[in-house]
Amino acid sequence: MKRAFLGEFEEVVLLTVAVLDESAYGVTITQEIEQKTGRSVGFSTVHTTL
């Protein structure tokens, strides 16, 4: 059986969801990732990852 591993971005999204808790919506996740990492992140990328 093949094992699936998370990529770096998927891990960042999941950790951000955990940090934001009840405030974890697509837009807030996107904003938090951009603020903390300094990387430009598209909302659609976060939405697809979720």
SULZI-V512857 format. One line per field, one symbol per residue. psi: psi as a letter, one per 40 degrees, with the letter a starting at -180 (. if undefined). burial: I if it has 24 or more other ideal C-beta (glycine too) atoms within 12 Angstrom, else O. Layout:
BEGIN
psi->???
burial->???
END
This chain:
BEGIN
psi->hhihiiidddddddddddddbeegiddddddddddddeihhiddddddd.
burial->OOOOOOOOOOOIIOOIIOOOOOOOOIOOIIOIIOOOOOOOIOOOOIOOIO
END
